[in-house]
Amino acid sequence: MLYADGGSRGNPGPAASGAVLYGDDGEVLEEIGTFLGVTTNNVAEWTALLEGLKAALARGIDDIAVRMDSELVVKQLSGAYRVKHPGLIPLHAEAKALLRKFAHSDVQHVRRGANKAADAVVNQVLDAHR
């Protein structure tokens, strides 16, 4: 299970991505936090997904369930919404390519409260870069 979140303080503003990868037993396998400099919340959300997927692939995981509180990213991945912003198009393409490397993937939207661990990683990274 992969939980991913991104955030910026200001939009654009100082931004970070956070992902938490869990094993089948619910144990945290890895936390990935990345400071992104000044960028938008949407770039941070997409980057969190990408970093989490890369970490899962590096561990040899072939069946991934992704949970994100960004309804926009989830709907863009599913094709329900088009990706219009030129800066997001390559991030979307990379995410689709990474997801194809898994034998099975399931990406779903969750409410913000269900994504607290990934949100905490984002805030730790942002607080460290004040």
C-alpha positions as CSV (number, residue, x, y, z in Angstrom):
1,M,0.0,0.0,0.0
2,L,1.3,3.4,-0.9
3,Y,0.0,6.7,0.5
4,A,1.2,9.8,-1.2
5,D,0.7,13.5,-0.6
6,G,2.2,16.8,-1.7
7,G,1.9,20.3,-0.4
8,S,3.1,23.8,-0.8
9,R,3.0,26.7,1.5
10,G,1.6,29.2,-0.9
11,N,0.7,28.2,-4.4
12,P,3.3,28.3,-5.8
13,G,5.4,28.3,-2.7
14,P,7.9,26.2,-0.8
15,A,6.8,22.6,-1.6
16,A,7.4,19.0,-0.7
17,S,6.2,15.6,-1.5
18,G,5.7,12.7,0.9
19,A,5.0,9.0,0.4
20,V,4.7,6.2,2.8
21,L,5.0,2.6,1.6
22,Y,3.5,-0.2,3.7
23,G,4.1,-3.9,3.6
24,D,1.2,-6.4,3.5
25,D,1.4,-6.7,7.3
26,G,0.9,-2.9,7.6
27,E,4.5,-2.3,8.6
28,V,6.1,0.9,7.3
29,L,8.6,-0.2,4.7
30,E,9.8,3.3,3.7
31,E,9.0,7.0,4.0
32,I,10.0,9.2,1.1
33,G,10.1,12.9,1.6
34,T,11.5,15.4,-1.0
35,F,11.9,19.1,-0.8
36,L,10.9,20.6,-4.2
37,G,11.8,24.2,-3.8
38,V,9.2,26.7,-5.0
39,T,6.5,25.0,-7.0
40,T,2.7,24.4,-7.0
41,N,0.7,22.0,-4.9
42,N,-0.2,20.0,-8.0
43,V,3.5,19.4,-8.9
44,A,4.0,18.3,-5.3
45,E,1.1,15.8,-5.5
46,W,2.3,14.3,-8.7
47,T,5.9,14.1,-7.4
48,A,4.8,12.3,-4.3
49,L,3.1,9.7,-6.5
50,L,6.2,9.3,-8.7
51,E,8.6,9.0,-5.8
52,G,6.4,6.4,-4.1
53,L,5.9,4.3,-7.2
54,K,9.7,4.3,-7.8
55,A,10.4,3.2,-4.3
56,A,7.8,0.4,-4.6
57,L,9.4,-0.8,-7.9
58,A,12.9,-0.7,-6.4
59,R,11.6,-3.1,-3.7
60,G,10.3,-5.5,-6.2
61,I,6.7,-4.8,-5.4
62,D,4.4,-5.9,-8.3
63,D,0.9,-5.3,-6.9
64,I,0.3,-1.7,-5.7
65,A,-2.6,0.0,-4.1
66,V,-2.2,3.8,-4.1
67,R,-4.2,6.1,-1.9
68,M,-4.1,9.9,-2.3
69,D,-6.2,12.8,-1.1
70,S,-5.7,14.6,-4.3
71,E,-8.9,13.9,-6.2
72,L,-7.5,15.9,-9.2
73,V,-4.5,13.5,-9.6
74,V,-6.7,10.4,-9.1
75,K,-9.2,11.6,-11.7
76,Q,-6.5,12.7,-14.1
77,L,-4.9,9.2,-13.8
78,S,-8.2,7.5,-14.5
79,G,-8.9,9.7,-17.5
80,A,-11.9,11.3,-16.0
81,Y,-10.2,14.7,-16.1
82,R,-7.7,15.8,-18.8
83,V,-4.3,17.0,-17.9
84,K,-4.2,20.5,-19.4
85,H,-1.3,22.2,-17.7
86,P,1.9,21.8,-19.8
87,G,4.0,21.4,-16.6
88,L,1.9,18.4,-15.4
89,I,1.7,16.5,-18.7
90,P,5.2,14.9,-18.4
91,L,4.5,14.0,-14.7
92,H,1.2,12.4,-15.8
93,A,3.0,10.4,-18.6
94,E,5.7,9.3,-16.2
95,A,3.1,8.1,-13.6
96,K,1.2,6.2,-16.2
97,A,4.5,4.5,-17.4
98,L,5.4,3.6,-13.9
99,L,2.0,2.2,-13.1
100,R,2.3,-0.1,-16.2
101,K,5.3,-1.7,-14.6
102,F,3.2,-3.2,-11.9
103,A,1.3,-6.5,-12.5
104,H,-1.7,-4.8,-10.8
105,S,-2.4,-1.3,-9.6
106,D,-5.3,0.4,-7.9
107,V,-5.3,4.1,-7.4
108,Q,-8.1,5.6,-5.3
109,H,-8.9,8.9,-3.7
110,V,-9.2,9.0,0.1
111,R,-10.2,11.8,2.4
112,R,-7.4,13.9,3.9
113,G,-7.8,12.3,7.3
114,A,-7.0,8.9,5.9
115,N,-3.7,10.2,4.5
116,K,-2.2,11.5,7.7
117,A,1.1,9.6,7.5
118,A,2.0,11.0,4.0
119,D,0.9,14.4,5.0
120,A,3.1,14.2,8.1
121,V,6.1,13.5,5.9
122,V,5.3,16.5,3.7
123,N,5.2,18.8,6.8
124,Q,8.4,17.4,8.3
125,V,10.2,18.2,5.0
126,L,8.7,21.6,4.8
127,D,9.5,22.4,8.5
128,A,13.1,21.3,7.9
129,H,13.4,23.9,5.1
130,R,12.0,27.0,6.7
